[in-house]
Amino acid sequence: MAALSAWFWNERFWLPHNVTWADLADPAPGVEYPKAGHLFAALPLALGIFAVRIIFERFIAGPCARTLHLQPGVARRAQPNAVLEKVFRSITKNPDTRHLDGLSKQLDWEVRKVQRWFRHRRNQDKPSTHTKFCESMWRFTFYLGIFTYGFQFLWQSPWMWDTRHCWYGYPYQVMTPGLYHYYVTELAFYWSLMFSQFTDIKRKDFLIMFIHHLATVGLISFSYVNNMARVGSLVMCVHDASDFLLEAAKLANYAKYQRLCDFLFIVFSVVFFITRLVIYPVWVLNSTMFESWAIVGPFPSWWLFNFLLLVLQLLHIIWSYLIARIAIKAMLRGKVSHSSLAQRLDPTSRTKATSRRKVGGDC
């Protein structure tokens, strides 16, 4: 175990040349450098955030949803049928014409009745609009709060106005309480999202979102451990700038406020393009790749950090393309169509639309 730990925490990987862990282990009185152990505080905080979410959704988001006439409701359950249940679980949730005809003959049911059974059975596993509204309201509240905190903190930080301050004196940079709280809160939130995935209603994009949350946790933790927290705080703030707008558009979509939804989606698109395609590469990547090279010089974890940030930029380009398609359709049609918006904002809606096409329409 000691050998594995020594290999993982190899100074030649994590730190610049001629810097050792011993150099960071005993700072001057009143000075605190990041340590990996600090991140363990995020785990109990994540449980606390998860508990706050449950209370928030029940006593704040739930009443708001009911005020907008979004009732919890229970999806109409499919009548028990062992044959169809076996097909649903082990073969297909969206039977094609061949399967429908075969099941119709086997059960002596009309094809339309079999279609209806599968539609009701699929709907049993989908969250209601009320549930999705409550989840989005929680994320909107958190994203807005953490963005406000992060922006206020960075406004008073020298590296927001001159990104070279992210690297002056590196890695001997003090971890201030404000920066620590910003980091640990963000990290705890994404841990809580990973926890909640196992208690929430399972969705089609479960694995994709789990990997996304895991990658986010990894990137935040990585940048903290090797004390790239200053530039890491810029990355977090840039990403938080558009997240709450997306959740706001979802809320308007669920509440059926079409014009407000259209407006919020366009605002979200503009902010997303500016922050992810302009500010992030010009401001953040320029600092991590070129300013840091000139001030600190490259070292192994520096290469990995920049590689991960470049992968993130590639994802920004892909997401921007998908968002632009919806925005262009919105401008051509005069509004964001319900189906295209739903596919961007709610993956379960895409599943529903696809299944309806397969069975030949609404039943």
Sequence and secondary structure as in RCSB ss.txt:
>XXXX:A:sequence
MAALSAWFWNERFWLPHNVTWADLADPAPGVEYPKAGHLFAALPLALGIFAVRIIFERFIAGPCARTLHLQPGVA
RRAQPNAVLEKVFRSITKNPDTRHLDGLSKQLDWEVRKVQRWFRHRRNQDKPSTHTKFCESMWRFTFYLGIFTYG
FQFLWQSPWMWDTRHCWYGYPYQVMTPGLYHYYVTELAFYWSLMFSQFTDIKRKDFLIMFIHHLATVGLISFSYV
NNMARVGSLVMCVHDASDFLLEAAKLANYAKYQRLCDFLFIVFSVVFFITRLVIYPVWVLNSTMFESWAIVGPFP
SWWLFNFLLLVLQLLHIIWSYLIARIAIKAMLRGKVSHSSLAQRLDPTSRTKATSRRKVGGDC
>XXXX:A:secstr
 HHHHHHHT HHHHS TT  HHHHHS  TT     GGGGGGHHHHHHHHHHHHHHHIIIIIHHHHHHTT      
      HHHHHHHHHT SS  HHHHHHHHHHHT  HHHHHHHHHHHHHHTS  HHHHHHHHHHHHHHHHHHHHHH
HHHHHTSHHHH GGGGTTTTT     HHHHHHHHHHHHHHHHHHHHHTTS   TTHHHHHHHHHHHHHHHHHHHH
TT HHHHHHHHHHHHHHHHHHHHHHHHHHTT HHHHHHHHHHHHHHHHHIIIIIIIIIIIHIIIIIHHHHT   H
HHHHHHHHHHHHHHHHHHHHHHHHHHHHHHHHHTS  HHHHHHHH HHHHHHHHHHHHHTS  
